[in-house]
Amino acid sequence: MTDSDRQSSDRRYPPLIKNDPDGPSRYFPFVSRSFVPSLFTVMNMVCGYTAIIMAGEGSFAAACWFIIFAAFFDTIDGFVARITNGISNFGIELDSLSDLVSFGAAPAYLVYCYTLQGMYGYTGLFLSALVMVGSGLRLARFNITLIGYSKESFSGLPSPAQALTLAGFVLWMHTESIFSPERVQTVLAWLSVILAVLMVSKVNYDALPKPTVEAFKRQPLQFSLYLVAIFCVLLFQAKAFFLFMLLYILLGVIRSLGLWIRQWQT
């Protein structure tokens, strides 16, 4: 046996993926239950990539809406996975990669192209990179602590909420010029830093409640607030959208501060 043959025999390859006998259909062996939710996850990724392209071309309103569409698909794929019993490790990893594109790279590039690139030196690049890095750290921490799919709260600001906050603010400022460009730049700079810190913090945030009768009976006030928020977004659009996301962030901070104060007093 030659040296090249010996080296090739020592190579290790990843194991082949075994088909689940209960998963794929016998008529369509390459289609599994996770196909449908993964399709929505891919749409999430495509929307995030499109948002990056739109931001680079200066179509900031379109970029914001594609980030919002990505968040919609990110919500739908979880519901579809539970309904079709299509939860899989592949879907979990694909979801995290899609979220990093749509809620990490896309909002970071959006705020950089919108106004942060005009800051002195590489300051804007650094501040926008905090959004990307914070999202990556947030998603990595979530993956290693993931236990099931019945989580009712999150430790740290979810990356979609961060992306929606930035998209909502940019969409508002793009449609209504109520602040000077310098003021918008300052607000976006502070938002980038604060949101990045909140993503890697231990502040608790509520998960999106499941639209079921049992969930409504357990949390009637929360469901009512969500319905009011949806109505306000439809009525006032960009302005209400950003304010709703800001309220969601502040409620998580206030609730966590109250919890820490009670624990400190005891």
Secondary structure, DSSP 8 states (H G I E B T S, - for coil): --HHHHHHHT----------TTSS-SSSTT--TTHHHHHHHHHHHHHHHHHHHHHHTT-HHHHHHHHHHHHHHHHHHHHHHHHTT---HHHHHHHHHHHHIIIIIHHHHHHHHHTGGGSSTTHHHHHHHHHHHHHHHHHHHHHHT--SS---EEES--HHHHHHHHHHHHHHHHH---S-HHHHHHHHHHHHHHHHHHHTS--EEE-----SHHHHHH-HHHHHHHHHHHHHHHHHTHHHHHHHHHHHHHHHHHHHHHHHHHHHH-
